[in-house]
Amino acid sequence: MASLTPQARRRQLEQAQALFNDGEYWLAHEALETVWRSIIDDSERRVWQGLIQAAAALLHRRSGNRHGTVVVGAAALEKLSGPQHPAVEFDTLRFRAALARALAGEGDPPRLDFRSDA
């Protein structure tokens, strides 16, 4: 796994955030994967994988692939469940709640936002 300096990680996360929030889910998925590949801790990797799957689920949703939305979305929600992981800079608690609403057709896609203490 390739290691990222703290500065490189932050740049990658800022890029992922901008892409995700602009609806560029595939490109955000790729940016998030760069961070995911650099992580050793399994519990942290799981959360990043959930964010990557969320981007994929929203891409499926946009293209009308209901099966992909449901299957990948459920996997994302499962990986994002539980408390906020301290090493993950994004607010995954609010993100997960908004993702669940969006996947149920009850709201707009979630925004990827940094935690206030990150």
PyMOL commands that set and color helices and strands:
alter all, ss='L'
color gray80, all
select helices_A, chain A and resi 6-21+25-37+42-63+66-79+92-103
alter helices_A, ss='H'
color red, helices_A
deselect
rebuild
show_as cartoon
